[in-house]
Amino acid sequence: MKLTDTLRKRKRPLIALGVWTLLLILLAGVGWGIVQIAAIALLLATVLGTGCYAVFRIMYTIS
């Protein structure tokens, strides 16, 4: 299975992840205090987690 086939089958979670990321960016920019800190922390965790998962899927697909 190619990576492009995997992405085609998983379009809905990618859209949900994009909406989640945009919401966190909006909260990090507009929010204040603990809301802004939590949004930045969740945004960082989301980006790092997604990046690690993408690398894992690429390595799994290659092998």
mmCIF file of the N, C-alpha and C atoms, coordinates in Angstrom:
data_MODEL
# 
_entry.id   MODEL 
# 
loop_
_atom_site.group_PDB 
_atom_site.id 
_atom_site.type_symbol 
_atom_site.label_atom_id 
_atom_site.label_alt_id 
_atom_site.label_comp_id 
_atom_site.label_asym_id 
_atom_site.label_entity_id 
_atom_site.label_seq_id 
_atom_site.pdbx_PDB_ins_code 
_atom_site.Cartn_x 
_atom_site.Cartn_y 
_atom_site.Cartn_z 
_atom_site.occupancy 
_atom_site.B_iso_or_equiv 
_atom_site.pdbx_formal_charge 
_atom_site.auth_seq_id 
_atom_site.auth_comp_id 
_atom_site.auth_asym_id 
_atom_site.auth_atom_id 
_atom_site.pdbx_PDB_model_num 
ATOM 1   N N  . MET A 1 1  ? 0.838   -1.178 0.000  1.00 0.00 ? 1  MET A N  1 
ATOM 2   C CA . MET A 1 1  ? 0.000   0.000  0.000  1.00 0.00 ? 1  MET A CA 1 
ATOM 3   C C  . MET A 1 1  ? 0.888   1.247  0.000  1.00 0.00 ? 1  MET A C  1 
ATOM 4   N N  . LYS A 1 2  ? 0.624   2.154  -0.904 1.00 0.00 ? 2  LYS A N  1 
ATOM 5   C CA . LYS A 1 2  ? 1.405   3.384  -0.983 1.00 0.00 ? 2  LYS A CA 1 
ATOM 6   C C  . LYS A 1 2  ? 0.904   4.393  0.041  1.00 0.00 ? 2  LYS A C  1 
ATOM 7   N N  . LEU A 1 3  ? 1.748   5.354  0.317  1.00 0.00 ? 3  LEU A N  1 
ATOM 8   C CA . LEU A 1 3  ? 1.368   6.400  1.270  1.00 0.00 ? 3  LEU A CA 1 
ATOM 9   C C  . LEU A 1 3  ? 0.200   7.223  0.742  1.00 0.00 ? 3  LEU A C  1 
ATOM 10  N N  . THR A 1 4  ? 0.157   7.447  -0.574 1.00 0.00 ? 4  THR A N  1 
ATOM 11  C CA . THR A 1 4  ? -0.950  8.227  -1.151 1.00 0.00 ? 4  THR A CA 1 
ATOM 12  C C  . THR A 1 4  ? -2.277  7.492  -0.994 1.00 0.00 ? 4  THR A C  1 
ATOM 13  N N  . ASP A 1 5  ? -2.258  6.157  -1.095 1.00 0.00 ? 5  ASP A N  1 
ATOM 14  C CA . ASP A 1 5  ? -3.482  5.384  -0.870 1.00 0.00 ? 5  ASP A CA 1 
ATOM 15  C C  . ASP A 1 5  ? -3.951  5.511  0.566  1.00 0.00 ? 5  ASP A C  1 
ATOM 16  N N  . THR A 1 6  ? -2.995  5.483  1.488  1.00 0.00 ? 6  THR A N  1 
ATOM 17  C CA . THR A 1 6  ? -3.331  5.630  2.904  1.00 0.00 ? 6  THR A CA 1 
ATOM 18  C C  . THR A 1 6  ? -3.960  6.992  3.172  1.00 0.00 ? 6  THR A C  1 
ATOM 19  N N  . LEU A 1 7  ? -3.394  8.044  2.567  1.00 0.00 ? 7  LEU A N  1 
ATOM 20  C CA . LEU A 1 7  ? -3.941  9.382  2.792  1.00 0.00 ? 7  LEU A CA 1 
ATOM 21  C C  . LEU A 1 7  ? -5.315  9.537  2.159  1.00 0.00 ? 7  LEU A C  1 
ATOM 22  N N  . ARG A 1 8  ? -5.554  8.875  1.037  1.00 0.00 ? 8  ARG A N  1 
ATOM 23  C CA . ARG A 1 8  ? -6.873  8.951  0.409  1.00 0.00 ? 8  ARG A CA 1 
ATOM 24  C C  . ARG A 1 8  ? -7.941  8.304  1.296  1.00 0.00 ? 8  ARG A C  1 
ATOM 25  N N  . LYS A 1 9  ? -7.594  7.192  1.919  1.00 0.00 ? 9  LYS A N  1 
ATOM 26  C CA . LYS A 1 9  ? -8.558  6.503  2.772  1.00 0.00 ? 9  LYS A CA 1 
ATOM 27  C C  . LYS A 1 9  ? -8.803  7.248  4.069  1.00 0.00 ? 9  LYS A C  1 
ATOM 28  N N  . ARG A 1 10 ? -7.852  8.049  4.497  1.00 0.00 ? 10 ARG A N  1 
ATOM 29  C CA . ARG A 1 10 ? -7.965  8.718  5.799  1.00 0.00 ? 10 ARG A CA 1 
ATOM 30  C C  . ARG A 1 10 ? -8.159  10.215 5.642  1.00 0.00 ? 10 ARG A C  1 
ATOM 31  N N  . LYS A 1 11 ? -9.003  10.626 4.737  1.00 0.00 ? 11 LYS A N  1 
ATOM 32  C CA . LYS A 1 11 ? -9.203  12.055 4.490  1.00 0.00 ? 11 LYS A CA 1 
ATOM 33  C C  . LYS A 1 11 ? -9.953  12.738 5.625  1.00 0.00 ? 11 LYS A C  1 
ATOM 34  N N  . ARG A 1 12 ? -10.956 12.083 6.186  1.00 0.00 ? 12 ARG A N  1 
ATOM 35  C CA . ARG A 1 12 ? -11.761 12.703 7.244  1.00 0.00 ? 12 ARG A CA 1 
ATOM 36  C C  . ARG A 1 12 ? -10.941 13.013 8.505  1.00 0.00 ? 12 ARG A C  1 
ATOM 37  N N  . PRO A 1 13 ? -10.081 12.099 8.990  1.00 0.00 ? 13 PRO A N  1 
ATOM 38  C CA . PRO A 1 13 ? -9.247  12.463 10.147 1.00 0.00 ? 13 PRO A CA 1 
ATOM 39  C C  . PRO A 1 13 ? -8.273  13.600 9.842  1.00 0.00 ? 13 PRO A C  1 
ATOM 40  N N  . LEU A 1 14 ? -7.796  13.680 8.607  1.00 0.00 ? 14 LEU A N  1 
ATOM 41  C CA . LEU A 1 14 ? -6.904  14.786 8.256  1.00 0.00 ? 14 LEU A CA 1 
ATOM 42  C C  . LEU A 1 14 ? -7.636  16.118 8.291  1.00 0.00 ? 14 LEU A C  1 
ATOM 43  N N  . ILE A 1 15 ? -8.876  16.132 7.840  1.00 0.00 ? 15 ILE A N  1 
ATOM 44  C CA . ILE A 1 15 ? -9.678  17.360 7.901  1.00 0.00 ? 15 ILE A CA 1 
ATOM 45  C C  . ILE A 1 15 ? -9.932  17.737 9.355  1.00 0.00 ? 15 ILE A C  1 
ATOM 46  N N  . ALA A 1 16 ? -10.267 16.754 10.197 1.00 0.00 ? 16 ALA A N  1 
ATOM 47  C CA . ALA A 1 16 ? -10.497 17.013 11.624 1.00 0.00 ? 16 ALA A CA 1 
ATOM 48  C C  . ALA A 1 16 ? -9.233  17.542 12.292 1.00 0.00 ? 16 ALA A C  1 
ATOM 49  N N  . LEU A 1 17 ? -8.081  16.983 11.922 1.00 0.00 ? 17 LEU A N  1 
ATOM 50  C CA . LEU A 1 17 ? -6.817  17.458 12.487 1.00 0.00 ? 17 LEU A CA 1 
ATOM 51  C C  . LEU A 1 17 ? -6.529  18.899 12.058 1.00 0.00 ? 17 LEU A C  1 
ATOM 52  N N  . GLY A 1 18 ? -6.843  19.220 10.824 1.00 0.00 ? 18 GLY A N  1 
ATOM 53  C CA . GLY A 1 18 ? -6.660  20.593 10.345 1.00 0.00 ? 18 GLY A CA 1 
ATOM 54  C C  . GLY A 1 18 ? -7.549  21.577 11.079 1.00 0.00 ? 18 GLY A C  1 
ATOM 55  N N  . VAL A 1 19 ? -8.808  21.210 11.289 1.00 0.00 ? 19 VAL A N  1 
ATOM 56  C CA . VAL A 1 19 ? -9.733  22.082 12.030 1.00 0.00 ? 19 VAL A CA 1 
ATOM 57  C C  . VAL A 1 19 ? -9.257  22.252 13.471 1.00 0.00 ? 19 VAL A C  1 
ATOM 58  N N  . TRP A 1 20 ? -8.826  21.151 14.100 1.00 0.00 ? 20 TRP A N  1 
ATOM 59  C CA . TRP A 1 20 ? -8.308  21.202 15.469 1.00 0.00 ? 20 TRP A CA 1 
ATOM 60  C C  . TRP A 1 20 ? -7.101  22.137 15.559 1.00 0.00 ? 20 TRP A C  1 
ATOM 61  N N  . THR A 1 21 ? -6.179  22.020 14.601 1.00 0.00 ? 21 THR A N  1 
ATOM 62  C CA . THR A 1 21 ? -4.989  22.865 14.594 1.00 0.00 ? 21 THR A CA 1 
ATOM 63  C C  . THR A 1 21 ? -5.350  24.332 14.414 1.00 0.00 ? 21 THR A C  1 
ATOM 64  N N  . LEU A 1 22 ? -6.273  24.621 13.504 1.00 0.00 ? 22 LEU A N  1 
ATOM 65  C CA . LEU A 1 22 ? -6.699  26.014 13.306 1.00 0.00 ? 22 LEU A CA 1 
ATOM 66  C C  . LEU A 1 22 ? -7.369  26.579 14.549 1.00 0.00 ? 22 LEU A C  1 
ATOM 67  N N  . LEU A 1 23 ? -8.169  25.761 15.232 1.00 0.00 ? 23 LEU A N  1 
ATOM 68  C CA . LEU A 1 23 ? -8.808  26.205 16.477 1.00 0.00 ? 23 LEU A CA 1 
ATOM 69  C C  . LEU A 1 23 ? -7.762  26.537 17.534 1.00 0.00 ? 23 LEU A C  1 
ATOM 70  N N  . LEU A 1 24 ? -6.732  25.677 17.649 1.00 0.00 ? 24 LEU A N  1 
ATOM 71  C CA . LEU A 1 24 ? -5.686  25.938 18.639 1.00 0.00 ? 24 LEU A CA 1 
ATOM 72  C C  . LEU A 1 24 ? -4.879  27.183 18.282 1.00 0.00 ? 24 LEU A C  1 
ATOM 73  N N  . ILE A 1 25 ? -4.609  27.384 16.997 1.00 0.00 ? 25 ILE A N  1 
ATOM 74  C CA . ILE A 1 25 ? -3.889  28.593 16.574 1.00 0.00 ? 25 ILE A CA 1 
ATOM 75  C C  . ILE A 1 25 ? -4.715  29.832 16.918 1.00 0.00 ? 25 ILE A C  1 
ATOM 76  N N  . LEU A 1 26 ? -6.013  29.765 16.682 1.00 0.00 ? 26 LEU A N  1 
ATOM 77  C CA . LEU A 1 26 ? -6.890  30.890 17.006 1.00 0.00 ? 26 LEU A CA 1 
ATOM 78  C C  . LEU A 1 26 ? -6.907  31.160 18.503 1.00 0.00 ? 26 LEU A C  1 
ATOM 79  N N  . LEU A 1 27 ? -7.019  30.094 19.311 1.00 0.00 ? 27 LEU A N  1 
ATOM 80  C CA . LEU A 1 27 ? -7.018  30.272 20.763 1.00 0.00 ? 27 LEU A CA 1 
ATOM 81  C C  . LEU A 1 27 ? -5.672  30.803 21.269 1.00 0.00 ? 27 LEU A C  1 
ATOM 82  N N  . ALA A 1 28 ? -4.583  30.326 20.671 1.00 0.00 ? 28 ALA A N  1 
ATOM 83  C CA . ALA A 1 28 ? -3.260  30.792 21.109 1.00 0.00 ? 28 ALA A CA 1 
ATOM 84  C C  . ALA A 1 28 ? -3.055  32.259 20.756 1.00 0.00 ? 28 ALA A C  1 
ATOM 85  N N  . GLY A 1 29 ? -3.660  32.710 19.665 1.00 0.00 ? 29 GLY A N  1 
ATOM 86  C CA . GLY A 1 29 ? -3.491  34.103 19.258 1.00 0.00 ? 29 GLY A CA 1 
ATOM 87  C C  . GLY A 1 29 ? -4.428  35.054 19.963 1.00 0.00 ? 29 GLY A C  1 
ATOM 88  N N  . VAL A 1 30 ? -5.649  34.612 20.205 1.00 0.00 ? 30 VAL A N  1 
ATOM 89  C CA . VAL A 1 30 ? -6.670  35.502 20.749 1.00 0.00 ? 30 VAL A CA 1 
ATOM 90  C C  . VAL A 1 30 ? -6.813  35.359 22.257 1.00 0.00 ? 30 VAL A C  1 
ATOM 91  N N  . GLY A 1 31 ? -6.615  34.141 22.756 1.00 0.00 ? 31 GLY A N  1 
ATOM 92  C CA . GLY A 1 31 ? -6.823  33.890 24.182 1.00 0.00 ? 31 GLY A CA 1 
ATOM 93  C C  . GLY A 1 31 ? -5.844  34.643 25.063 1.00 0.00 ? 31 GLY A C  1 
ATOM 94  N N  . TRP A 1 32 ? -6.069  34.555 26.359 1.00 0.00 ? 32 TRP A N  1 
ATOM 95  C CA . TRP A 1 32 ? -5.185  35.215 27.312 1.00 0.00 ? 32 TRP A CA 1 
ATOM 96  C C  . TRP A 1 32 ? -5.015  34.313 28.528 1.00 0.00 ? 32 TRP A C  1 
ATOM 97  N N  . GLY A 1 33 ? -3.902  34.494 29.192 1.00 0.00 ? 33 GLY A N  1 
ATOM 98  C CA . GLY A 1 33 ? -3.639  33.763 30.433 1.00 0.00 ? 33 GLY A CA 1 
ATOM 99  C C  . GLY A 1 33 ? -3.495  32.267 30.227 1.00 0.00 ? 33 GLY A C  1 
ATOM 100 N N  . ILE A 1 34 ? -4.191  31.515 31.077 1.00 0.00 ? 34 ILE A N  1 
ATOM 101 C CA . ILE A 1 34 ? -4.067  30.065 31.080 1.00 0.00 ? 34 ILE A CA 1 
ATOM 102 C C  . ILE A 1 34 ? -4.621  29.455 29.802 1.00 0.00 ? 34 ILE A C  1 
ATOM 103 N N  . VAL A 1 35 ? -5.614  30.097 29.188 1.00 0.00 ? 35 VAL A N  1 
ATOM 104 C CA . VAL A 1 35 ? -6.180  29.596 27.932 1.00 0.00 ? 35 VAL A CA 1 
ATOM 105 C C  . VAL A 1 35 ? -5.128  29.618 26.837 1.00 0.00 ? 35 VAL A C  1 
ATOM 106 N N  . GLN A 1 36 ? -4.372  30.720 26.770 1.00 0.00 ? 36 GLN A N  1 
ATOM 107 C CA . GLN A 1 36 ? -3.333  30.848 25.752 1.00 0.00 ? 36 GLN A CA 1 
ATOM 108 C C  . GLN A 1 36 ? -2.202  29.845 25.992 1.00 0.00 ? 36 GLN A C  1 
ATOM 109 N N  . ILE A 1 37 ? -1.801  29.670 27.227 1.00 0.00 ? 37 ILE A N  1 
ATOM 110 C CA . ILE A 1 37 ? -0.730  28.719 27.553 1.00 0.00 ? 37 ILE A CA 1 
ATOM 111 C C  . ILE A 1 37 ? -1.172  27.294 27.222 1.00 0.00 ? 37 ILE A C  1 
ATOM 112 N N  . ALA A 1 38 ? -2.413  26.948 27.576 1.00 0.00 ? 38 ALA A N  1 
ATOM 113 C CA . ALA A 1 38 ? -2.923  25.609 27.278 1.00 0.00 ? 38 ALA A CA 1 
ATOM 114 C C  . ALA A 1 38 ? -3.035  25.384 25.776 1.00 0.00 ? 38 ALA A C  1 
ATOM 115 N N  . ALA A 1 39 ? -3.471  26.392 25.040 1.00 0.00 ? 39 ALA A N  1 
ATOM 116 C CA . ALA A 1 39 ? -3.596  26.256 23.587 1.00 0.00 ? 39 ALA A CA 1 
ATOM 117 C C  . ALA A 1 39 ? -2.227  26.064 22.937 1.00 0.00 ? 39 ALA A C  1 
ATOM 118 N N  . ILE A 1 40 ? -1.236  26.788 23.393 1.00 0.00 ? 40 ILE A N  1 
ATOM 119 C CA . ILE A 1 40 ? 0.116   26.632 22.850 1.00 0.00 ? 40 ILE A CA 1 
ATOM 120 C C  . ILE A 1 40 ? 0.670   25.251 23.175 1.00 0.00 ? 40 ILE A C  1 
ATOM 121 N N  . ALA A 1 41 ? 0.442   24.789 24.402 1.00 0.00 ? 41 ALA A N  1 
ATOM 122 C CA . ALA A 1 41 ? 0.927   23.460 24.786 1.00 0.00 ? 41 ALA A CA 1 
ATOM 123 C C  . ALA A 1 41 ? 0.235   22.363 23.974 1.00 0.00 ? 41 ALA A C  1 
ATOM 124 N N  . LEU A 1 42 ? -1.080  22.473 23.799 1.00 0.00 ? 42 LEU A N  1 
ATOM 125 C CA . LEU A 1 42 ? -1.802  21.487 23.000 1.00 0.00 ? 42 LEU A CA 1 
ATOM 126 C C  . LEU A 1 42 ? -1.397  21.547 21.530 1.00 0.00 ? 42 LEU A C  1 
ATOM 127 N N  . LEU A 1 43 ? -1.148  22.746 21.023 1.00 0.00 ? 43 LEU A N  1 
ATOM 128 C CA . LEU A 1 43 ? -0.702  22.897 19.638 1.00 0.00 ? 43 LEU A CA 1 
ATOM 129 C C  . LEU A 1 43 ? 0.655   22.245 19.439 1.00 0.00 ? 43 LEU A C  1 
ATOM 130 N N  . LEU A 1 44 ? 1.559   22.468 20.369 1.00 0.00 ? 44 LEU A N  1 
ATOM 131 C CA . LEU A 1 44 ? 2.883   21.855 20.292 1.00 0.00 ? 44 LEU A CA 1 
ATOM 132 C C  . LEU A 1 44 ? 2.785   20.331 20.366 1.00 0.00 ? 44 LEU A C  1 
ATOM 133 N N  . ALA A 1 45 ? 1.971   19.825 21.280 1.00 0.00 ? 45 ALA A N  1 
ATOM 134 C CA . ALA A 1 45 ? 1.799   18.378 21.404 1.00 0.00 ? 45 ALA A CA 1 
ATOM 135 C C  . ALA A 1 45 ? 1.170   17.784 20.146 1.00 0.00 ? 45 ALA A C  1 
ATOM 136 N N  . THR A 1 46 ? 0.218   18.496 19.557 1.00 0.00 ? 46 THR A N  1 
ATOM 137 C CA . THR A 1 46 ? -0.435  18.017 18.337 1.00 0.00 ? 46 THR A CA 1 
ATOM 138 C C  . THR A 1 46 ? 0.550   17.953 17.183 1.00 0.00 ? 46 THR A C  1 
ATOM 139 N N  . VAL A 1 47 ? 1.335   19.008 17.015 1.00 0.00 ? 47 VAL A N  1 
ATOM 140 C CA . VAL A 1 47 ? 2.297   19.053 15.909 1.00 0.00 ? 47 VAL A CA 1 
ATOM 141 C C  . VAL A 1 47 ? 3.374   17.980 16.087 1.00 0.00 ? 47 VAL A C  1 
ATOM 142 N N  . LEU A 1 48 ? 3.901   17.846 17.292 1.00 0.00 ? 48 LEU A N  1 
ATOM 143 C CA . LEU A 1 48 ? 4.927   16.833 17.528 1.00 0.00 ? 48 LEU A CA 1 
ATOM 144 C C  . LEU A 1 48 ? 4.365   15.419 17.377 1.00 0.00 ? 48 LEU A C  1 
ATOM 145 N N  . GLY A 1 49 ? 3.188   15.191 17.902 1.00 0.00 ? 49 GLY A N  1 
ATOM 146 C CA . GLY A 1 49 ? 2.571   13.873 17.784 1.00 0.00 ? 49 GLY A CA 1 
ATOM 147 C C  . GLY A 1 49 ? 2.263   13.508 16.342 1.00 0.00 ? 49 GLY A C  1 
ATOM 148 N N  . THR A 1 50 ? 1.747   14.462 15.589 1.00 0.00 ? 50 THR A N  1 
ATOM 149 C CA . THR A 1 50 ? 1.443   14.218 14.185 1.00 0.00 ? 50 THR A CA 1 
ATOM 150 C C  . THR A 1 50 ? 2.719   13.967 13.389 1.00 0.00 ? 50 THR A C  1 
ATOM 151 N N  . GLY A 1 51 ? 3.763   14.725 13.688 1.00 0.00 ? 51 GLY A N  1 
ATOM 152 C CA . GLY A 1 51 ? 5.040   14.527 12.993 1.00 0.00 ? 51 GLY A CA 1 
ATOM 153 C C  . GLY A 1 51 ? 5.635   13.165 13.283 1.00 0.00 ? 51 GLY A C  1 
ATOM 154 N N  . CYS A 1 52 ? 5.604   12.747 14.534 1.00 0.00 ? 52 CYS A N  1 
ATOM 155 C CA . CYS A 1 52 ? 6.126   11.418 14.894 1.00 0.00 ? 52 CYS A CA 1 
ATOM 156 C C  . CYS A 1 52 ? 5.307   10.317 14.232 1.00 0.00 ? 52 CYS A C  1 
ATOM 157 N N  . TYR A 1 53 ? 4.000   10.480 14.202 1.00 0.00 ? 53 TYR A N  1 
ATOM 158 C CA . TYR A 1 53 ? 3.151   9.477  13.566 1.00 0.00 ? 53 TYR A CA 1 
ATOM 159 C C  . TYR A 1 53 ? 3.407   9.420  12.056 1.00 0.00 ? 53 TYR A C  1 
ATOM 160 N N  . ALA A 1 54 ? 3.597   10.580 11.434 1.00 0.00 ? 54 ALA A N  1 
ATOM 161 C CA . ALA A 1 54 ? 3.873   10.609 9.995  1.00 0.00 ? 54 ALA A CA 1 
ATOM 162 C C  . ALA A 1 54 ? 5.190   9.910  9.676  1.00 0.00 ? 54 ALA A C  1 
ATOM 163 N N  . VAL A 1 55 ? 6.208   10.168 10.482 1.00 0.00 ? 55 VAL A N  1 
ATOM 164 C CA . VAL A 1 55 ? 7.498   9.504  10.259 1.00 0.00 ? 55 VAL A CA 1 
ATOM 165 C C  . VAL A 1 55 ? 7.351   7.994  10.459 1.00 0.00 ? 55 VAL A C  1 
ATOM 166 N N  . PHE A 1 56 ? 6.605   7.585  11.483 1.00 0.00 ? 56 PHE A N  1 
ATOM 167 C CA . PHE A 1 56 ? 6.379   6.162  11.719 1.00 0.00 ? 56 PHE A CA 1 
ATOM 168 C C  . PHE A 1 56 ? 5.669   5.514  10.535 1.00 0.00 ? 56 PHE A C  1 
ATOM 169 N N  . ARG A 1 57 ? 4.629   6.163  10.001 1.00 0.00 ? 57 ARG A N  1 
ATOM 170 C CA . ARG A 1 57 ? 3.895   5.604  8.863  1.00 0.00 ? 57 ARG A CA 1 
ATOM 171 C C  . ARG A 1 57 ? 4.770   5.534  7.618  1.00 0.00 ? 57 ARG A C  1 
ATOM 172 N N  . ILE A 1 58 ? 5.603   6.542  7.401  1.00 0.00 ? 58 ILE A N  1 
ATOM 173 C CA . ILE A 1 58 ? 6.488   6.531  6.241  1.00 0.00 ? 58 ILE A CA 1 
ATOM 174 C C  . ILE A 1 58 ? 7.488   5.389  6.363  1.00 0.00 ? 58 ILE A C  1 
ATOM 175 N N  . MET A 1 59 ? 8.082   5.231  7.529  1.00 0.00 ? 59 MET A N  1 
ATOM 176 C CA . MET A 1 59 ? 9.056   4.160  7.733  1.00 0.00 ? 59 MET A CA 1 
ATOM 177 C C  . MET A 1 59 ? 8.385   2.784  7.617  1.00 0.00 ? 59 MET A C  1 
ATOM 178 N N  . TYR A 1 60 ? 7.166   2.672  8.116  1.00 0.00 ? 60 TYR A N  1 
ATOM 179 C CA . TYR A 1 60 ? 6.432   1.415  8.026  1.00 0.00 ? 60 TYR A CA 1 
ATOM 180 C C  . TYR A 1 60 ? 6.076   1.090  6.572  1.00 0.00 ? 60 TYR A C  1 
ATOM 181 N N  . THR A 1 61 ? 5.705   2.124  5.807  1.00 0.00 ? 61 THR A N  1 
ATOM 182 C CA . THR A 1 61 ? 5.345   1.924  4.409  1.00 0.00 ? 61 THR A CA 1 
ATOM 183 C C  . THR A 1 61 ? 6.573   1.545  3.576  1.00 0.00 ? 61 THR A C  1 
ATOM 184 N N  . ILE A 1 62 ? 7.700   2.141  3.888  1.00 0.00 ? 62 ILE A N  1 
ATOM 185 C CA . ILE A 1 62 ? 8.927   1.852  3.134  1.00 0.00 ? 62 ILE A CA 1 
ATOM 186 C C  . ILE A 1 62 ? 9.404   0.421  3.392  1.00 0.00 ? 62 ILE A C  1 
ATOM 187 N N  . SER A 1 63 ? 9.312   -0.030 4.634  1.00 0.00 ? 63 SER A N  1 
ATOM 188 C CA . SER A 1 63 ? 9.850   -1.365 4.967  1.00 0.00 ? 63 SER A CA 1 
ATOM 189 C C  . SER A 1 63 ? 8.933   -2.489 4.555  1.00 0.00 ? 63 SER A C  1 
# 
